[in-house]
Amino acid sequence: MSYPQEIMVGAITRTSSNHDTAEVLTAAAGIYGAYHIHSPIMVKRLSFRISTAISDLTASVVRITKVSQANVTTALSSTNMTIANGLAAGKLVYKDFAPVKVGAGEILQLEHLTQGGLGGTPAGAGFYGFLAELAPEYMGNETNASVG
């Protein structure tokens, strides 16, 4: 359930400037960037916008994970998304999944899970995105939030 009349400025904050540059799909697998969550949200889509045409020999796999306050990392259910070879710049790859709650104080991470194959002149890069809505949850129920 969403509340379109609400505006949450700063509900999600970036943890680095990684997001300002395109993720190169032939780079080594690893965490690309992350977001701190300040209010409970329901995440329901992962996307990747191609900024440099993909001409690798093999596809890349990306996913979105959450990190709890106890520093436990969990992949959001069914979020592995394949970025296929041969996609042109400007294309958007996305994957919808059942909404997953990410609570206040948790972290969302964008992860490059499988490196694209190298061959000839490796290319392929883009920017991550995700779709989320505020979770209809009272902040007092959030175990990682306290009144200041």
VMD Tcl script that draws the C-alpha trace (Angstrom):
set ca {
  {0.00 0.00 0.00}
  {1.47 3.33 -0.96}
  {0.79 6.80 0.36}
  {1.25 9.17 -2.60}
  {0.56 12.23 -0.45}
  {3.71 11.60 1.59}
  {7.15 12.89 0.71}
  {10.11 11.40 2.56}
  {13.19 13.53 1.92}
  {16.28 11.57 2.93}
  {14.40 8.29 3.40}
  {17.18 6.62 1.40}
  {20.76 7.93 1.39}
  {23.71 6.76 -0.71}
  {26.77 5.40 1.04}
  {29.31 6.38 -1.64}
  {29.76 8.20 -4.93}
  {29.96 4.90 -6.88}
  {26.47 5.58 -8.23}
  {27.74 8.64 -10.14}
  {29.74 6.48 -12.57}
  {28.54 3.57 -14.68}
  {29.17 0.02 -13.46}
  {31.47 -1.69 -15.99}
  {30.16 -5.22 -16.47}
  {33.57 -6.69 -17.32}
  {34.93 -5.50 -13.95}
  {35.46 -8.03 -11.18}
  {32.35 -9.13 -9.31}
  {31.69 -7.22 -6.10}
  {29.49 -4.71 -4.29}
  {28.93 -1.66 -6.49}
  {27.24 0.67 -4.02}
  {24.72 0.79 -1.21}
  {21.92 2.83 0.34}
  {21.07 3.41 4.02}
  {17.34 3.07 4.69}
  {15.80 5.60 7.11}
  {12.16 4.57 6.88}
  {10.75 1.10 6.14}
  {10.27 0.44 2.42}
  {9.01 -2.33 0.18}
  {11.41 -3.03 -2.71}
  {9.81 -4.61 -5.77}
  {11.98 -4.03 -8.85}
  {15.65 -4.02 -9.81}
  {16.72 -2.25 -13.00}
  {19.88 -1.56 -14.98}
  {20.08 1.17 -17.65}
  {22.70 0.46 -20.31}
  {25.02 3.45 -20.91}
  {27.66 1.66 -23.02}
  {26.55 -1.05 -25.47}
  {27.25 -4.57 -24.23}
  {29.58 -6.57 -26.44}
  {30.96 -9.13 -23.99}
  {31.15 -12.80 -24.83}
  {29.02 -13.82 -21.85}
  {26.23 -12.20 -19.86}
  {26.61 -10.54 -16.46}
  {24.41 -11.19 -13.44}
  {23.50 -8.48 -10.93}
  {21.32 -8.54 -7.82}
  {20.16 -6.50 -4.85}
  {20.81 -7.56 -1.26}
  {19.97 -6.18 2.16}
  {22.23 -5.97 5.19}
  {20.62 -6.15 8.64}
  {21.77 -4.25 11.75}
  {23.50 -7.47 12.81}
  {25.54 -7.26 9.56}
  {23.86 -10.29 7.96}
  {23.65 -10.00 4.15}
  {20.67 -11.59 2.41}
  {19.78 -11.55 -1.28}
  {16.28 -10.24 -1.85}
  {14.14 -13.14 -3.04}
  {14.51 -13.94 -6.76}
  {16.44 -10.77 -7.60}
  {19.25 -12.25 -9.70}
  {18.97 -10.44 -13.04}
  {20.87 -11.34 -16.20}
  {22.23 -8.52 -18.35}
  {22.41 -10.18 -21.76}
  {25.06 -9.69 -24.41}
  {24.22 -7.44 -27.37}
  {22.13 -4.77 -25.62}
  {22.39 -1.25 -27.02}
  {23.03 1.92 -25.04}
  {19.80 3.41 -23.71}
  {18.08 0.06 -23.14}
  {16.67 -0.75 -19.70}
  {16.77 -4.23 -18.20}
  {14.47 -4.81 -15.23}
  {13.19 -7.58 -13.00}
  {10.02 -7.43 -10.91}
  {9.67 -9.60 -7.81}
  {7.37 -9.99 -4.82}
  {7.80 -6.90 -2.58}
  {10.45 -7.33 0.14}
  {10.46 -5.18 3.27}
  {13.67 -3.42 4.15}
  {13.50 -1.90 7.61}
  {14.80 1.34 9.05}
  {18.51 1.06 9.78}
  {19.11 -1.66 7.18}
  {21.22 -1.26 4.03}
  {20.44 -2.09 0.39}
  {23.45 -3.17 -1.65}
  {23.77 -3.38 -5.44}
  {25.92 -6.35 -6.30}
  {27.69 -7.28 -9.50}
  {27.48 -11.05 -9.04}
  {28.94 -12.46 -12.29}
  {31.58 -10.71 -14.36}
  {30.82 -10.34 -18.05}
  {33.08 -12.35 -20.33}
  {36.17 -10.74 -21.78}
  {36.84 -10.99 -25.47}
  {38.12 -8.63 -28.12}
  {37.29 -5.14 -26.92}
  {35.26 -5.66 -23.75}
  {32.46 -3.20 -23.30}
  {29.24 -2.85 -21.39}
  {28.30 -0.52 -18.59}
  {25.28 1.04 -16.97}
  {23.51 2.37 -13.91}
  {21.50 0.47 -11.29}
  {18.07 1.46 -10.07}
  {15.32 -0.01 -7.92}
  {11.65 0.64 -7.34}
  {10.36 0.86 -3.78}
  {7.44 2.33 -1.89}
  {7.11 3.33 1.73}
  {6.03 0.41 3.89}
  {2.85 1.09 5.89}
  {4.62 0.60 9.21}
  {4.63 2.67 12.38}
  {8.22 3.78 13.10}
  {7.82 2.80 16.75}
  {7.58 -0.83 15.63}
  {10.99 -0.71 13.95}
  {13.55 -2.44 16.18}
  {16.42 -0.35 14.74}
  {14.71 3.01 15.28}
  {14.30 4.98 18.50}
  {12.78 8.34 19.32}
  {15.34 11.11 19.82}
}
mol new
graphics top color blue
foreach p $ca { graphics top sphere $p radius 0.5 }
foreach p [lrange $ca 0 end-1] q [lrange $ca 1 end] { graphics top cylinder $p $q radius 0.2 }
display resetview
